[in-house]
């Protein structure tokens, strides 16, 4: 694979490199963007779009798509790729589930993605808050399909995952993020196989829930390592794979090892489809919740087409 890092001399001087043309996006502006931000503030809600410095925020917010991040804006872990701040989180907001539901109703969302920070300080890792959010959404805006992106609930009882599955989100997402070899430096608070087992458990508990996971490239992984991650995901029954380019949020975070060109993403996507994923989204700007509503419709159509052939 021919990955390219533009202007190597610049990297030697600054430790950072200028993004190639295919990774550049417009800054978020416009009335709809401002209205989305104002709504989130009025409901005391946090979005991962802002906290993680997502490059797609302008496009998504202009379409009234926003990924809500529950359980506060402070994470108990410090992953080398993530821009969310680390520290001691605030107490869980009891009004948050209904505020999420009210925001979804006000925005007229057909599909919502709900994620969270890691909350290792809580006995259940915050699983009960996910359940309450799902229940509030079902009551308030029953036509909205629900996708959750959870942490790994490491060292928590299996009952945490069981409770969320029992609440029946439409999509359960948990990102593996990178290849096992890079976990000690990129995702030191997590364990690769624990994350795989979580997704496998979701599918075992309720096969009707779509499972989804994502990886970043450009962190120094090898092509065959990505292929192995795909195989591991398929062994765990994961339906949907997302792949995107890692972008360094600040100079304190892990450096970009390489910018992977669009053609390489296309090649990865072809291999992933051949391995049996129901859906693959792979491009430099792909993120977990990017075009999530459209992708959910494609997932459901793919399942219906498969069932029709039986």
C-alpha positions as CSV (number, residue, x, y, z in Angstrom):
1,X,0.0,0.0,0.0
2,X,1.4,3.4,-0.9
3,X,0.6,5.6,2.0
4,X,1.8,9.2,1.7
5,X,3.0,11.8,4.3
6,X,3.0,15.2,2.6
7,X,6.1,17.3,3.1
8,X,8.4,15.1,5.3
9,X,10.7,18.1,6.0
10,X,7.8,19.8,7.7
11,X,7.3,16.8,10.0
12,X,10.9,16.9,11.0
13,X,10.7,20.5,12.0
14,X,7.3,20.7,13.7
15,X,6.4,17.1,14.5
16,X,3.2,17.6,12.5
17,X,2.4,17.5,8.8
18,X,0.0,19.4,6.6
19,X,-3.1,17.5,5.8
20,X,-3.5,16.3,2.2
21,X,-6.2,17.7,0.0
22,X,-8.5,14.7,0.5
23,X,-8.6,15.2,4.3
24,X,-9.4,19.0,4.4
25,X,-12.9,20.1,5.4
26,X,-14.7,23.4,5.8
27,X,-15.1,24.9,9.3
28,X,-18.6,24.7,10.8
29,X,-20.6,27.8,10.0
30,X,-24.2,28.8,9.3
31,X,-27.5,29.3,11.0
32,X,-28.4,25.6,11.3
33,X,-25.0,24.9,12.9
34,X,-25.5,27.7,15.4
35,X,-29.0,26.5,16.2
36,X,-27.7,22.9,16.8
37,X,-25.1,24.2,19.2
38,X,-27.6,26.4,21.0
39,X,-30.0,23.5,21.4
40,X,-27.3,21.3,22.9
41,X,-26.3,24.1,25.4
42,X,-30.0,24.7,26.3
43,X,-30.4,21.0,27.2
44,X,-27.0,20.9,29.1
45,X,-25.8,18.3,26.6
46,X,-22.3,17.5,25.4
47,X,-21.6,16.3,21.9
48,X,-18.6,14.1,20.8
49,X,-18.6,16.2,17.6
50,X,-17.2,19.1,19.6
51,X,-15.3,17.3,22.4
52,X,-13.4,15.0,20.0
53,X,-12.8,17.7,17.4
54,X,-14.6,15.7,14.6
55,X,-13.7,16.9,11.1
56,X,-17.2,16.3,9.9
57,X,-19.0,18.6,12.4
58,X,-19.8,21.3,9.8
59,X,-21.4,18.8,7.4
60,X,-23.3,16.9,10.1
61,X,-24.5,19.8,12.1
62,X,-25.7,21.6,9.0
63,X,-28.0,18.6,8.5
64,X,-29.1,18.6,12.1
65,X,-27.1,15.5,12.9
66,X,-25.3,15.5,16.2
67,X,-23.8,12.6,18.3
68,X,-24.7,13.1,22.0
69,X,-22.0,12.2,24.6
70,X,-23.7,11.3,27.9
71,X,-22.2,11.0,31.4
72,X,-20.4,14.3,31.2
73,X,-17.4,15.7,29.3
74,X,-14.6,14.2,31.4
75,X,-13.2,10.8,30.8
76,X,-11.5,8.6,33.4
77,X,-9.0,7.3,30.8
78,X,-6.4,9.0,28.7
79,X,-6.2,7.4,25.3
80,X,-3.4,8.8,23.1
81,X,-5.7,9.5,20.1
82,X,-8.6,11.1,21.9
83,X,-9.3,14.8,22.4
84,X,-11.8,14.4,25.2
85,X,-10.4,15.7,28.5
86,X,-9.3,13.4,31.3
87,X,-9.9,13.8,35.0
88,X,-12.5,13.3,37.8
89,X,-16.0,13.4,36.2
90,X,-18.9,15.2,37.7
91,X,-21.9,13.4,39.2
92,X,-24.3,11.8,36.8
93,X,-27.0,14.2,35.6
94,X,-30.4,12.6,36.4
95,X,-32.1,14.9,33.8
96,X,-29.8,13.9,31.0
97,X,-31.8,11.0,29.6
98,X,-34.9,13.1,29.1
99,X,-32.9,16.0,27.8
100,X,-31.4,13.8,25.2
101,X,-34.9,12.6,24.2
102,X,-36.3,16.1,24.1
103,X,-33.4,17.3,21.9
104,X,-33.9,14.4,19.5
105,X,-37.6,15.2,19.3
106,X,-37.0,18.9,18.8
107,X,-34.5,18.2,16.0
108,X,-36.8,15.7,14.4
109,X,-34.2,13.0,14.3
110,X,-35.0,9.7,12.5
111,X,-31.8,8.2,13.9
112,X,-29.7,9.2,16.9
113,X,-26.2,8.1,18.0
114,X,-25.5,8.2,21.7
115,X,-22.0,7.7,23.0
116,X,-20.2,8.4,26.3
117,X,-17.0,9.0,28.1
118,X,-15.4,6.1,30.0
119,X,-16.7,6.2,33.6
120,X,-14.5,3.7,35.4
121,X,-15.5,5.5,38.7
122,X,-19.1,4.2,38.5
123,X,-20.0,0.7,39.7
124,X,-21.6,-0.2,36.3
125,X,-19.4,2.0,34.2
126,X,-22.5,4.1,33.3
127,X,-24.5,1.3,31.7
128,X,-27.6,2.3,33.6
129,X,-27.5,5.8,32.1
130,X,-27.5,4.3,28.6
131,X,-30.5,2.2,29.5
132,X,-32.3,5.3,30.8
133,X,-31.5,7.3,27.7
134,X,-32.8,4.5,25.5
135,X,-36.0,4.3,27.5
136,X,-36.5,8.1,27.4
137,X,-36.1,8.1,23.6
138,X,-38.6,5.2,23.2
139,X,-41.1,7.2,25.2
140,X,-40.6,10.6,23.7
141,X,-39.8,9.9,20.1
142,X,-40.7,6.3,19.4
143,X,-40.0,6.6,15.7
144,X,-36.3,7.4,16.2
145,X,-34.0,4.5,15.7
146,X,-31.2,4.3,18.3
147,X,-27.5,3.6,17.9
148,X,-25.3,3.5,20.9
149,X,-21.5,3.7,21.0
150,X,-20.4,2.5,24.5
151,X,-17.1,2.2,26.3
152,X,-15.8,-1.3,27.1
153,X,-17.1,-1.5,30.7
154,X,-13.8,-3.1,31.6
155,X,-13.8,-4.9,35.0
156,X,-17.6,-4.4,35.3
157,X,-20.1,-7.2,35.7
158,X,-21.6,-8.8,32.6
159,X,-24.9,-7.4,33.9
160,X,-23.9,-4.0,32.6
161,X,-23.9,-5.2,29.0
162,X,-27.0,-7.4,29.6
163,X,-29.0,-4.4,30.9
164,X,-28.2,-2.3,27.8
165,X,-29.0,-5.2,25.4
166,X,-32.3,-5.8,27.2
167,X,-33.2,-2.1,26.5
168,X,-32.9,-3.1,22.8
169,X,-31.0,-0.4,20.9
170,X,-31.1,-0.8,17.2
171,X,-27.3,-0.7,16.8
172,X,-24.7,-1.5,19.4
173,X,-21.3,0.0,18.5
174,X,-18.0,-0.4,20.3
175,X,-14.8,0.6,18.5
176,X,-11.7,-1.5,18.6
177,X,-9.9,1.6,17.4
178,X,-6.6,0.0,16.4
179,X,-4.6,-3.2,16.0
180,X,-3.7,-5.2,19.1
181,X,0.0,-4.4,18.8
182,X,-0.7,-0.7,19.3
183,X,-3.0,-0.9,22.3
184,X,-0.3,-0.3,24.9
185,X,0.5,3.1,23.5
186,X,-2.7,4.1,21.8
187,X,-5.4,2.6,24.0
188,X,-3.6,1.7,27.2
189,X,-6.6,1.5,29.5
190,X,-8.4,-1.0,27.3
191,X,-7.8,-4.6,26.2
192,X,-8.3,-5.7,22.6
193,X,-9.8,-9.1,23.3
194,X,-12.1,-7.7,26.0
195,X,-13.6,-5.3,23.5
196,X,-14.1,-8.2,21.0
197,X,-15.8,-10.3,23.7
198,X,-18.2,-7.4,24.5
199,X,-19.4,-7.3,20.9
200,X,-19.6,-11.1,20.7
201,X,-21.7,-11.0,23.9
202,X,-24.1,-8.5,22.5
203,X,-24.7,-10.6,19.4
204,X,-25.1,-13.7,21.5
205,X,-27.6,-12.1,23.8
206,X,-29.7,-10.6,21.0
207,X,-28.8,-11.5,17.4
208,X,-31.4,-9.0,16.1
209,X,-29.3,-6.0,17.3
210,X,-26.8,-4.9,14.7
211,X,-23.3,-4.7,16.0
212,X,-20.7,-2.3,14.7
213,X,-17.1,-1.4,15.3
214,X,-14.5,0.9,13.9
215,X,-10.7,1.3,13.5
216,X,-8.5,4.2,12.7
217,X,-5.6,3.9,10.2
218,X,-2.5,6.0,10.0
219,X,-1.2,5.1,13.5
220,X,1.6,2.8,12.3
221,X,-0.4,-0.3,11.7
222,X,0.5,-2.9,9.0
223,X,-1.9,-3.9,6.3
224,X,-2.0,-7.5,7.4
225,X,-2.7,-6.4,10.9
226,X,-5.9,-4.7,9.7
227,X,-6.9,-7.8,7.8
228,X,-6.5,-9.8,11.0
229,X,-8.7,-7.3,12.9
230,X,-11.3,-7.8,10.2
231,X,-11.2,-11.5,10.7
232,X,-11.5,-11.1,14.5
233,X,-14.5,-8.9,14.0
234,X,-16.2,-11.4,11.7
235,X,-15.5,-14.2,14.2
236,X,-17.3,-12.0,16.8
237,X,-20.3,-11.6,14.5
238,X,-19.9,-7.9,13.9
239,X,-22.1,-6.6,11.1
240,X,-20.7,-3.2,10.2
241,X,-17.1,-2.0,10.0
242,X,-16.1,1.6,9.8
243,X,-12.6,2.8,8.9
244,X,-11.2,6.3,8.9
245,X,-8.0,8.3,9.0
246,X,-6.5,9.1,12.4
247,X,-6.0,12.9,12.8
248,X,-3.8,14.3,15.6
249,X,-6.1,16.5,17.8
250,X,-3.2,18.4,19.5
251,X,0.6,18.1,19.5
252,X,0.3,16.2,22.8
253,X,-1.5,13.3,21.2
254,X,-0.1,10.4,19.2
255,X,1.4,11.6,15.9
256,X,0.1,10.6,12.5
257,X,2.4,8.0,11.1
258,X,0.9,8.3,7.6
259,X,-2.0,9.7,5.7
260,X,-3.7,6.8,3.9
261,X,-5.0,7.7,0.4
262,X,-8.6,7.1,-0.7
263,X,-7.5,4.3,-3.0
264,X,-6.1,2.3,-0.1
265,X,-9.4,2.8,1.8
266,X,-11.3,1.4,-1.2
267,X,-9.0,-1.6,-1.2
268,X,-9.6,-2.2,2.5
269,X,-13.4,-1.9,1.9
270,X,-13.3,-4.5,-0.9
271,X,-11.5,-6.9,1.3
272,X,-13.8,-6.3,4.2
273,X,-16.9,-7.0,2.0
274,X,-15.3,-10.2,0.8
275,X,-14.9,-11.3,4.4
276,X,-18.6,-11.0,4.9
277,X,-19.5,-7.7,6.6
278,X,-23.0,-6.6,5.9
279,X,-21.9,-3.1,5.5
280,X,-18.5,-1.3,5.3
281,X,-17.8,2.4,5.4
282,X,-14.2,3.3,4.7
283,X,-12.8,6.6,3.7
284,X,-10.3,9.2,5.1
285,X,-13.2,11.1,6.8
286,X,-15.3,8.2,7.9
287,X,-16.1,8.3,11.7
288,X,-18.3,6.1,13.8
289,X,-21.4,8.2,13.5
290,X,-20.8,9.7,10.1
291,X,-23.9,9.2,7.9
292,X,-25.1,6.8,10.6
293,X,-28.8,7.2,9.7
294,X,-28.2,6.4,6.1
295,X,-26.0,3.5,7.0
296,X,-28.6,2.1,9.3
297,X,-31.1,2.1,6.5
298,X,-28.6,0.2,4.3
299,X,-28.0,-2.3,7.1
300,X,-31.7,-3.0,7.5
301,X,-32.1,-3.4,3.8
302,X,-29.1,-5.8,3.6
303,X,-30.6,-8.0,6.3
304,X,-34.0,-8.0,4.6
305,X,-32.5,-8.9,1.3
306,X,-30.6,-11.8,2.9
307,X,-33.7,-13.1,4.7
308,X,-35.6,-12.9,1.4
309,X,-33.1,-15.3,-0.2
310,X,-33.7,-18.0,2.4
